[in-house]
Amino acid sequence: MDTSFHEVAAERRTQDVAYSHLSVELDHLYMEDFLLGKDHLRKRIRQIAPWFRTAITAFTDRHPNDRPRVSTCFLVDDYFSDLIAPGELVPQLKEAAAEEGLRIDYLARESACAVADGIELAQLVAGRLISVPVQGTNGSRPPTAESGWLSNGQRTPSEPAAALHPRPWQPPVEAEAKTHSIFLDVELWDERDGKRLWSCPMLAAVWQLLRLGLLRDHGRTVIQPRPLPRELPADWTAMPPVVQLNPEATPFHGYRTLSLLDDRFLSIEHAVRVILNQVGQDNEVMERVARRAQQEHVPVPADVTGRIAYVFMTDF
């Protein structure tokens, strides 16, 4: 009888995924945006199109592969509202993109950034948070795991209301600030009727990790695109987490990501970067992705936020 001891961790198998060189997000719209009608949607796509073409040209010039693999995706907010059925929204989106010569390869549900195929992705990421070390903490504020708040430095110290000799006011301090601080305190979730409601920045942080192909659950990849159903359901929960609209698309995951967004998302993406800078990554996955990217002459930075780029647009 074999009585040898085997560590479970040693038997873990890390699943690989296929990668494009670049994953481009073609805007992010709330359900309320779609209620403004087809003309508004066409206007948004029309605004994105020239930025997309410029970005692809710049990426190709910087990473001169014979034929760079670029996939496009679109995130639909079905988490905070569910106003328009997939059967109505998906054709509108595809038609508007086609009119501007764009293709949408993948369509994702924002609610899938919370839970996808039974895996609680947002909780998975929250469990990997490593808060910035803060000096002088007096214990008056609960840790992130309890409070749902995460900062990028040291908050203003709080004083008991009955303090006889209160200290002078002290400003918050950003960790590793350059000359001056830009302090940010991010709400990751709140509790409503006994249920956790994840914030936009937290879901967007999960979205970036999904696109970068860095999330694993016990070594298994957490999400893979599926074909568009022949008959679109009446409810978004019946849609796959990520749908492949273009059968000939290059892989959903990318070594790098680019998000083309309205400038109203600037503050949210600032919060996303604060979150991602404090998420403990799977070292094996990070190393394997970096090695594969290097072999394809698309080197990636060691840190996650270095792999993420943005174009913020305004109507002008």
HUFENTA-V156086 format. One line per field, one symbol per residue. psi: psi as a letter, one per 30 degrees, with the letter a starting at -180 (. if undefined). A space follows every 10 residues. Layout:
psi=???
This chain:
psi=kjglkkkeef fkkkkllkkl ekkkjiljkl efefffleee eeeeeeeeee eeeeeeeeee eeiileikjk lllkkkjgef lifklefeee eeeeeeeefg glkjekkkke fffekkhfki eeeeeefgkj kkkkkgkggf kllefeegkk lgbklkklkk egkeikllkk llkkkhkjdl kjkkjkkell kjhgkkjkle eeeeeeeeee efhfkkjhfk kfkkkllkke jklfkfffkl ekkjejfgkl kekkelkkkj llffgeeefe eeeeeefgkj ljeeeeeeee eeeefghikk lekeffgkll jkllj.
